[in-house]
Each structure stands twice: as C-alpha cells, then as structure tokens.
Amino acid sequence: MTKTTYGTLAGLEPAVGLLAGLILIAQTPTLLQAAGAALVVAARIGAARRETRLCRVR
C-alpha cells in the first residue's frame, strides 16, 4: 500500500466514524459536525494528491 493510499484511507476516518454513529447508535450528526467531517476528509485527500504531484516533479 502506498503512502498516498494509506493517507487517503486514514483521512476517511472521520466520515467512517460519523456513519458508524449514525448506523450503530442512531446518532444524528448536526450540520456543523457533518461539514467538519467533510472538510477534514477533503483536506486530507487534497494533501495526499499534492504530495503525489510533488513526488513526481522531483
């Protein structure tokens, strides 16, 4: 598994936790919580993609 793949999967952790809470214990996230999870996932995916591009340039 590459570092980029691992980073992307690790970045999905907040979304997985949010979905697990929703499914397993019927915890409904607020709009702010859902937006926060989405922003963390987007930031991590963006960072992983940037890292991949930087490695190709060098």
Residue pairs with C-beta under 8 A, 6 or more apart in sequence:
3 51
4 48
4 49
4 51
4 52
7 44
7 47
7 48
7 51
8 44
8 45
8 48
10 44
11 40
11 41
11 43
11 44
11 45
11 47
11 48
12 41
12 44
14 36
14 37
14 40
14 41
15 37
15 38
15 41
17 37
18 29
18 33
18 34
18 37
21 27
21 29
22 28
22 29
29 37
